[in-house]
Amino acid sequence: MTKRESNQSMREKDVANVLGMLRVENLSPSDSLRLGLQDYIEGKKTTADLILELEAKYSAVRSGQSSSPE
């Protein structure tokens, strides 16, 4: 197994854990989060990228500037 495959496998486990925690709380990820998580698995995004996106989305929602109907 190459290092890239190993990293991707670790990211897949991380995402499975996140989705499992959401299910325990009776929550489901939004479509935008699902896409972000897929990008994370593929190595296109980091956890820092995902956090910044979530912060931007929810700070916009709090201020009434939602750009997404999700």
KOLVEX-483067 format. One record per residue: residue number from 1; x, y, z of N, C-alpha, C, O in turn. Coordinates in pm, 1 decimal. Example, Ala and Ser with C-alpha at 12.3 -4.5 7.8 and 13.67 -1.06 7.14 Angstrom:
<gudos>
  resi      n_c1      n_c2      n_c3     ca_c1     ca_c2     ca_c3      c_c1      c_c2      c_c3      o_c1      o_c2      o_c3
     1    1319.0    -569.0     780.0    1230.0    -450.0     780.0    1320.0    -330.0     780.0    1423.6    -331.9     846.5
     2    1285.0    -225.0     708.0    1367.0    -106.0     714.0    1290.0       3.0     787.0    1340.9     113.8     803.9
</gudos>
This chain:
<gudos>
  resi      n_c1      n_c2      n_c3     ca_c1     ca_c2     ca_c3      c_c1      c_c2      c_c3      o_c1      o_c2      o_c3
     1      84.4    -116.6       0.0       0.0       0.0       0.0      89.8     123.9       0.0     182.9     135.1      79.7
     2      59.5     216.5     -91.2     138.6     338.6     -97.5      96.5     433.8      14.0      -7.8     416.3      76.9
     3     179.9     534.4      36.8     148.4     633.0     140.3      18.6     704.9     107.3     -62.1     731.6     196.4
     4      -2.4     736.7     -21.1    -125.5     805.1     -63.8    -247.1     718.7     -32.9    -347.2     768.8      18.3
     5    -239.4     590.6     -63.1    -350.4     498.4     -35.5    -373.5     486.4     115.0    -487.6     480.3     160.8
     6    -265.5     483.2     190.3    -275.8     473.6     335.2    -342.8     598.3     393.0    -429.3     588.6     480.0
     7    -301.8     715.7     343.6    -364.1     840.6     388.7    -511.9     844.8     352.1    -595.2     887.5     432.0
     8    -543.5     800.6     231.7    -683.1     800.5     189.2    -764.1     704.5     275.8    -877.4     735.6     312.5
     9    -709.1     590.7     308.2    -776.8     494.6     393.9    -803.3     554.4     532.4    -910.4     534.8     589.7
    10    -705.9     626.7     584.7    -723.3     692.1     715.1    -832.3     798.6     706.8    -913.9     811.4     798.2
    11    -834.1     875.3     597.5    -937.1     978.7     581.0   -1075.6     915.7     568.6   -1173.3     969.5     620.9
    12   -1084.4     801.3     499.3   -1213.4     731.8     487.7   -1264.4     689.2     625.5   -1383.6     700.6     653.9
    13   -1174.7     640.3     710.5   -1213.5     601.6     846.7   -1258.4     722.8     926.9   -1356.1     716.0    1001.5
    14   -1186.2     834.7     910.9   -1224.0     958.0     979.9   -1365.3    1000.9     940.2   -1446.6    1036.7    1025.4
    15   -1393.0     996.8     811.1   -1524.6    1037.2     761.4   -1632.4     940.7     811.9   -1741.1     983.8     850.4
    16   -1602.9     812.3     811.8   -1699.5     714.4     863.4   -1730.7     743.0    1010.0   -1845.6     729.8    1052.4
    17   -1629.9     782.0    1087.9   -1652.2     816.8    1228.3   -1740.5     940.6    1241.6   -1831.2     944.0    1324.8
    18   -1714.0    1041.0    1160.5   -1795.7    1163.6    1163.9   -1940.9    1130.7    1129.7   -2032.8    1174.8    1198.7
    19   -1960.9    1054.2    1024.1   -2097.7    1019.0     983.9   -2166.0     933.9    1090.8   -2286.2     947.0    1113.6
    20   -2089.7     847.7    1155.6   -2145.0     767.8    1264.4   -2188.5     854.5    1381.7   -2293.9     831.5    1441.0
    21   -2107.0     954.5    1414.9   -2144.3    1045.1    1524.8   -2270.4    1123.5    1490.2   -2354.7    1147.0    1576.9
    22   -2283.7    1163.7    1364.9   -2405.4    1234.3    1324.1   -2527.5    1143.5    1338.1   -2632.5    1187.1    1385.2
    23   -2513.6    1017.5    1297.4   -2625.7     923.5    1308.0   -2667.1     901.5    1452.5   -2786.2     892.9    1482.1
    24   -2570.1     892.3    1542.8   -2599.4     874.2    1685.5   -2684.0     990.8    1736.7   -2770.8     972.4    1822.0
    25   -2658.6    1109.5    1684.7   -2732.3    1228.8    1725.7   -2858.5    1251.3    1641.6   -2922.0    1356.3    1651.8
    26   -2894.8    1152.7    1558.5   -3010.0    1164.5    1468.3   -2998.6    1284.0    1374.1   -3097.1    1352.0    1345.4
    27   -2877.6    1308.0    1327.3   -2851.1    1415.5    1232.3   -2801.9    1354.9    1101.8   -2754.4    1241.4    1098.6
    28   -2813.6    1430.1     997.1   -2758.2    1384.7     869.5   -2681.8    1500.4     806.3   -2718.5    1616.4     824.4
    29   -2576.1    1469.5     732.6   -2496.2    1576.1     671.9   -2570.2    1640.6     555.5   -2645.7    1575.0     483.7
    30   -2547.2    1769.6     538.6   -2603.4    1840.1     424.1   -2532.7    1792.9     296.9   -2427.3    1729.5     302.5
    31   -2592.2    1824.8     184.2   -2528.4    1788.6      57.3   -2391.2    1854.9      44.5   -2296.4    1793.7      -4.6
    32   -2381.5    1980.3      88.8   -2252.3    2049.0      77.1   -2147.5    1983.4     167.1   -2030.6    1975.2     129.6
    33   -2188.0    1936.9     284.9   -2092.4    1867.2     371.8   -2052.4    1733.8     310.1   -1935.4    1696.0     315.0
    34   -2147.3    1663.1     252.9   -2113.8    1535.6     186.8   -2008.3    1557.0      78.0   -1912.3    1480.6      67.2
    35   -2027.4    1661.8      -2.1   -1930.3    1691.1    -107.9   -1794.2    1726.7     -48.1   -1690.3    1683.3     -97.8
    36   -1795.8    1805.4      58.2   -1671.3    1841.8     124.1   -1599.4    1720.8     181.2   -1477.3    1709.4     171.1
    37   -1676.0    1630.5     241.4   -1616.1    1509.0     297.3   -1556.5    1421.6     187.7   -1451.5    1360.3     207.0
    38   -1623.1    1415.9      72.6   -1568.3    1338.4     -38.8   -1437.2    1401.2     -86.6   -1340.9    1330.6    -116.7
    39   -1434.6    1534.6     -93.3   -1311.2    1603.9    -131.4   -1201.2    1578.0     -29.0   -1084.3    1565.0     -65.5
    40   -1237.6    1570.5      98.7   -1140.5    1539.5     204.2   -1083.5    1399.2     183.8    -962.3    1379.2     191.6
    41   -1170.6    1303.2     157.7   -1124.5    1165.6     134.8   -1026.0    1161.2      18.0    -924.7    1091.6      24.0
    42   -1056.2    1235.4     -87.3    -972.5    1234.4    -207.1    -846.4    1319.5    -191.3    -762.3    1323.0    -281.1
    43    -833.0    1387.8     -77.7    -714.7    1469.3     -54.3    -721.2    1606.9    -117.6    -620.2    1677.0    -122.9
    44    -838.9    1647.2    -166.0    -854.9    1778.1    -229.0    -875.3    1888.6    -126.2    -849.9    2005.6    -154.6
    45    -921.2    1851.6      -6.3    -944.3    1948.0     100.6    -886.2    1893.5     230.0    -871.2    1772.6     248.1
    46    -854.1    1986.0     319.3    -805.9    1949.0     451.8    -919.1    1970.0     552.0   -1023.1    2026.8     518.7
    47    -898.2    1924.3     673.1    -998.4    1949.3     776.8   -1010.3    2099.6     801.7   -1119.3    2149.0     830.8
    48    -901.2    2171.3     790.9    -905.4    2317.4     808.0    -994.8    2381.1     702.0   -1069.7    2474.2     731.7
    49    -987.3    2331.1     577.8   -1074.6    2381.3     470.7   -1221.2    2358.7     505.6   -1304.2    2448.1     489.1
    50   -1252.5    2238.8     553.7   -1390.8    2205.8     587.4   -1442.3    2293.1     701.3   -1556.3    2339.4     697.9
    51   -1358.9    2315.1     801.2   -1398.9    2398.3     914.7   -1424.6    2541.1     868.6   -1523.5    2602.1     909.2
    52   -1337.6    2594.8     784.7   -1357.6    2730.5     733.3   -1487.7    2741.3     654.5   -1559.8    2840.3     667.3
    53   -1518.2    2640.7     573.4   -1643.0    2640.9     496.4   -1764.7    2637.9     588.7   -1861.4    2711.0     567.4
    54   -1759.1    2553.1     690.8   -1871.1    2544.9     785.0   -1887.6    2674.9     862.5   -1999.7    2721.9     881.8
    55   -1777.3    2733.0     906.8   -1785.0    2860.1     978.3   -1845.3    2968.6     890.0   -1929.4    3046.2     935.4
    56   -1802.8    2974.3     764.6   -1855.6    3074.4     672.0   -2004.7    3052.9     647.7   -2082.7    3148.1     645.6
    57   -2042.9    2927.7     629.5   -2183.8    2897.2     603.5   -2270.7    2935.6     722.5   -2373.6    3001.0     705.9
    58   -2229.8    2895.4     841.7   -2314.7    2919.0     957.6   -2305.3    3060.1    1012.0   -2398.7    3105.8    1077.9
    59   -2196.7    3130.6     987.1   -2193.5    3271.4    1026.6   -2283.4    3352.0     933.5   -2345.0    3449.8     975.9
    60   -2291.2    3311.4     806.5   -2381.4    3377.5     712.1   -2526.8    3350.2     750.4   -2611.0    3439.5     740.7
    61   -2556.6    3228.3     793.6   -2692.6    3193.4     833.9   -2733.1    3276.0     955.6   -2844.7    3327.6     961.1
    62   -2643.8    3288.7    1052.5   -2673.6    3366.4    1173.2   -2698.4    3512.8    1141.7   -2779.8    3578.0    1207.3
    63   -2628.9    3564.5    1042.2   -2645.2    3705.8    1008.9   -2753.9    3726.7     903.5   -2776.1    3839.0     858.4
    64   -2821.4    3618.8     864.3   -2931.0    3628.6     767.2   -2885.7    3642.9     624.0   -2960.9    3692.9     540.3
    65   -2764.2    3600.2     593.7   -2710.4    3612.7     458.8   -2687.8    3477.8     393.8   -2592.2    3461.8     317.9
    66   -2771.6    3381.8     420.7   -2751.6    3247.4     367.2   -2745.8    3249.4     216.0   -2834.9    3303.2     150.4
    67   -2640.7    3190.8     160.7   -2626.7    3183.1      16.8   -2670.3    3048.1     -36.7   -2665.4    3023.1    -157.2
    68   -2713.2    2961.0      54.3   -2749.9    2826.1      15.5   -2884.8    2791.9      76.6   -2910.2    2824.2     192.7
    69   -2972.7    2726.1      -1.1   -3104.2    2690.0      52.8   -3101.6    2570.2     145.5   -3207.0    2528.9     193.8
    70   -2983.4    2511.9     172.5   -2972.9    2392.6     256.3   -3014.4    2420.6     395.9   -3011.7    2330.9     480.3
</gudos>
